[in-house]
């Protein structure tokens, strides 16, 4: 069996004033399509966790963060890869997330 590909990722736990959590649905054509996820993504070579988080949130949501604190991390094994997500919380943004729809389930 081939060794698992290790992927380091960052993700943001963002709450609005109503204490609703922001999650996104992956595109149906993407890996793990149609699943829900927290905003974030892969850490690029020579990139810090916070730099990756900042870049991903700017790319995905158009927001610029000024502060984020590590919250939790763990390892998750798929059949072909191992994910190392690191979650950040207490995120402060320069521009508000008012234009983003938070949905209650």
C-alpha angles and dihedrals in degrees: 000000000000118000116262118261107244116221123187114206138173127214135186128225102206123181127189126215090276089057092247115149121232115232131160134212116235119237113265090239095052126093105280087013121197092020122125121246143170115253113268139078150197122337111238123224113287091006122130120231092250093047090052092048091049092048094046094049091048091049097043103034107013093238128132116216125211100182139017132165127208110255110172143334138191142160123257123191123211121182092265106021144029118225121209103192120184114196124209127199137175088058119178121198132203090213119041127248091229091119091056117089115233111197128201117222 
